[in-house]
């Protein structure tokens, strides 16, 4: 049940608490005194206080409740500081859009210890990854981990190891020509000969230092990062980001994601 006090401003809650402690309301509940603080919802607030009084609450106890509501409101984090939409695509009047690549660069610049990049498709990504390579060169302690999809194309009867070797070669030649190498993992189920057992690593996210994450529809391609209509969410809620990072760490630690060697 929602209390009428929740509809008061924080300032009004503080004034109500003060009045209950040592002002007019400390000697008894009065509709006139409440109306000086609560305005148009005075009747509802008065009824609430009267019901508390009738149940045995003192004015000091009522003041504690009013202050507690104000304290909770003041300590609550603005959702806009924790979650931010990252929408890429053509402009629409009144709707702010973002450059997904720019958001990714921001996360790369913020990361000090660990950067996790998860994606499905990688195409012409050298320019996208160059800021990351520069960051790795400048910060040798930065651990960079990719989790990417390595799949068996229709009709390809090559050994799993050969498909992985080709992917690693293409990744080094087309996307990562720099000497400082990241870790790279893939889901071996994507190479299964049996279509019924085959799966894809289809998630797309970038996680910086387990505190900030970009969860997005955009792949690591120039089109996705700069031209396509893509939707993502920049998350700065540490507990949620930690849970996301732990999931991929768990997949790696349990061997469900395996190493693709880039040397």
VOGU-3710 file (C-alpha; in Angstrom, 3 decimals, decimal comma):
1> xxxxxxxxxx> 0,000/0,000/0,000  1,400/3,393/-1,002  1,522/5,941/1,799  0,336/9,502/1,081  3,678/10,673/2,449  5,339/9,289/-0,697  3,514/11,967/-2,691  5,115/14,779/-0,688  8,270/16,512/-1,878  11,468/15,787/0,018
11> xxxxxxxxxx> 11,413/19,282/1,469  7,815/18,776/2,638  8,772/15,461/4,267  11,585/17,162/6,177  9,242/19,942/7,292  6,635/17,376/8,361  9,249/15,499/10,411  10,366/18,740/12,077  6,788/19,686/12,936  6,139/16,220/14,394
21> xxxxxxxxxx> 9,272/16,476/16,547  8,994/19,971/17,958  6,380/21,957/16,037  2,590/22,175/15,961  2,165/18,476/15,100  4,189/17,400/18,136  1,179/18,141/20,381  -1,436/16,501/18,162  -2,491/15,840/14,592  -4,148/18,900/13,119
31> xxxxxxxxxx> -5,519/19,179/9,609  -4,646/22,887/9,573  -1,013/22,227/10,523  -0,733/19,444/7,964  -2,264/21,612/5,238  0,540/24,139/5,713  2,973/21,408/4,599  1,025/19,035/2,366  -1,123/21,386/0,300  -3,697/19,584/-1,896
41> xxxxxxxxxx> -3,032/16,144/-0,367  -3,397/17,410/3,213  -6,542/15,357/3,822  -4,863/12,105/2,850  -1,737/12,874/4,900  -3,859/13,871/7,908  -5,835/10,623/7,691  -2,584/8,663/7,523  -1,155/10,385/10,591  -4,433/9,943/12,489
51> xxxxxxxxxx> -4,437/6,215/11,737  -0,865/5,949/13,034  -1,826/7,904/16,160  -4,818/5,630/16,756  -2,578/2,569/16,434  -0,345/3,900/19,196  2,454/5,674/17,320  3,940/8,767/18,907  4,686/11,959/16,997  8,421/11,185/17,324
61> xxxxxxxxxx> 7,904/7,788/15,690  5,930/9,417/12,875  8,797/11,875/12,400  11,235/8,978/12,059  9,061/7,489/9,287  8,868/10,808/7,406  12,642/11,277/7,637  13,236/7,679/6,567  11,204/8,224/3,400  13,168/11,410/2,676
71> xxxxxxxxxx> 16,489/9,636/3,368  15,630/6,773/1,020  14,655/9,202/-1,707  17,865/11,220/-1,364  20,088/8,137/-1,354  18,426/6,553/-4,370  20,597/6,616/-7,487  19,192/8,340/-10,541  18,538/5,572/-13,123  19,965/7,869/-15,792
81> xxxxxxxxxx> 23,371/7,516/-14,091  23,200/3,710/-14,297  21,566/3,055/-17,651  21,915/4,931/-20,919  20,430/4,069/-24,299  22,911/3,818/-27,153  20,883/4,149/-30,346  22,681/4,312/-33,685  21,075/5,141/-37,010  19,342/7,950/-38,891
91> xxxxxxxxxx> 18,324/10,957/-36,806  14,760/11,269/-35,537  13,579/14,613/-34,191  13,627/14,688/-30,398  15,407/11,323/-29,997  19,152/11,516/-29,260  21,295/8,998/-31,120  24,822/7,819/-30,431  27,821/6,489/-32,293  28,271/2,907/-31,087
101> xxxxxxxxxx> 31,940/3,002/-32,056  32,444/6,142/-29,948  30,825/4,450/-26,943  33,117/1,469/-27,420  36,142/3,790/-27,568  35,021/5,382/-24,312  34,964/1,986/-22,596  38,386/1,156/-24,023  39,739/4,407/-22,624  38,187/3,775/-19,195
111> xxxxxxxxxx> 39,451/0,197/-18,807  42,495/-0,127/-16,571  42,651/-3,858/-15,808  40,338/-5,973/-17,940  38,377/-5,566/-21,148  36,015/-8,262/-22,386  34,672/-8,040/-25,957  31,980/-10,488/-27,040  30,655/-10,601/-30,583  29,253/-12,653/-33,401
121> xxxxxxxxxx> 30,488/-11,130/-36,665  33,841/-9,433/-37,264  34,433/-7,653/-40,574  36,949/-4,962/-41,542  37,484/-4,337/-37,835  41,077/-3,071/-37,897  40,002/0,553/-37,502  37,616/-0,402/-34,679  40,276/-2,322/-32,792  43,160/0,116/-33,338
131> xxxxxxxxxx> 42,335/2,227/-30,237  42,270/-0,997/-28,230  45,657/-2,100/-29,565  47,093/1,311/-28,682  45,646/1,050/-25,187  47,216/-2,389/-24,739  50,588/-1,073/-25,901  50,404/1,790/-23,409  49,106/-0,335/-20,526  50,879/-3,702/-20,454
141> xxxxxxxxxx> 48,792/-4,864/-17,477  45,524/-4,492/-19,391  44,070/-7,949/-20,060  41,966/-8,065/-23,225  39,714/-11,041/-23,912  37,649/-11,666/-27,034  34,826/-14,202/-27,155  33,868/-14,624/-30,817  31,862/-16,958/-32,996  33,939/-19,409/-35,067
151> xxxxxxxxxx> 31,475/-21,378/-37,154  31,481/-24,165/-39,696  30,152/-22,916/-43,004  27,607/-24,959/-44,894  29,334/-27,776/-46,766  32,711/-27,301/-45,049  34,044/-30,736/-44,077  37,381/-29,472/-42,719  38,686/-30,570/-39,347  37,666/-28,340/-36,463
161> xxxxxxxxxx> 41,320/-27,446/-35,917  41,685/-26,308/-39,526  38,643/-24,011/-39,313  40,000/-22,494/-36,101  43,479/-22,087/-37,651  41,995/-20,237/-40,658  39,980/-17,972/-38,372  43,065/-17,122/-36,303  45,066/-16,356/-39,454  42,315/-14,107/-40,847
171> xxxxxxxxxx> 41,893/-12,373/-37,494  45,613/-11,528/-37,358  45,819/-10,464/-41,007  42,593/-8,492/-41,331  41,655/-7,292/-37,855  44,642/-7,462/-35,464  48,090/-6,928/-37,079  49,666/-5,552/-33,883  52,242/-7,447/-31,776  50,438/-7,282/-28,410
181> xxxxxxxxxx> 47,879/-10,080/-28,660  44,555/-10,450/-26,852  43,084/-13,718/-25,620  40,482/-15,219/-27,935  37,871/-17,853/-27,046  35,077/-19,534/-29,013  32,232/-21,993/-28,500  33,341/-25,339/-29,952  29,707/-26,379/-30,458  29,560/-23,967/-33,412
191> xxxxxxxxxx> 31,869/-26,371/-35,296  29,715/-29,460/-34,826  29,057/-31,622/-37,909  25,543/-32,185/-36,621  23,241/-29,213/-37,363  21,023/-30,337/-34,472  23,906/-29,765/-32,022  25,434/-26,685/-33,632  25,076/-23,309/-31,892  26,318/-19,758/-32,302
201> xxxxxxxxxx> 28,005/-17,316/-29,981  25,542/-14,580/-30,831  25,920/-12,230/-27,830  27,390/-8,748/-28,331  28,821/-6,756/-25,458  31,887/-4,901/-24,213  32,735/-5,038/-20,493  35,287/-2,711/-18,903  36,838/-3,571/-15,521  33,685/-5,489/-14,502
211> xxxxxxxxxx> 31,996/-2,162/-13,667  30,698/-0,842/-17,000  29,213/-2,688/-19,966  27,824/-1,913/-23,391  25,204/-4,522/-24,279  24,311/-4,022/-27,922  22,912/-5,466/-31,124  25,987/-4,200/-32,999  28,641/-6,586/-34,292  32,319/-5,679/-34,681
221> xxxxxxxxxx> 31,867/-4,342/-38,197  32,123/-0,858/-39,655  28,511/-1,011/-40,822  27,179/-2,049/-37,418  29,282/0,408/-35,456  28,738/3,445/-37,673  25,832/3,090/-40,163  23,295/0,442/-39,200  20,250/0,953/-37,022  21,452/-0,619/-33,774
231> xxxxxxxxxx> 20,192/-0,447/-30,194  22,241/-0,931/-27,062  22,340/-0,146/-23,379  25,309/1,311/-21,508  25,166/-0,179/-18,010  27,050/1,286/-15,034  25,309/-0,866/-12,419  28,320/-2,705/-10,971  26,372/-5,726/-9,680  24,739/-6,389/-13,054
241> xxxxxxxxxx> 28,008/-5,894/-14,921  29,809/-8,235/-12,517  27,172/-10,886/-13,155  27,671/-10,544/-16,915  31,460/-10,783/-16,617  31,208/-13,776/-14,289  29,063/-15,621/-16,814  31,710/-15,444/-19,524  34,485/-16,143/-17,024  32,531/-19,219/-15,970
251> xxxxxxxxxx> 32,194/-20,409/-19,564  35,956/-20,048/-19,996  36,901/-21,620/-16,662  34,617/-24,618/-17,275  36,008/-25,190/-20,771  32,731/-24,388/-22,530  34,557/-21,607/-24,338  37,956/-22,765/-25,621  41,124/-20,975/-26,650  41,856/-19,926/-30,201
261> xxx> 45,612/-19,386/-30,288  46,713/-16,293/-32,189  50,491/-16,799/-32,070
//
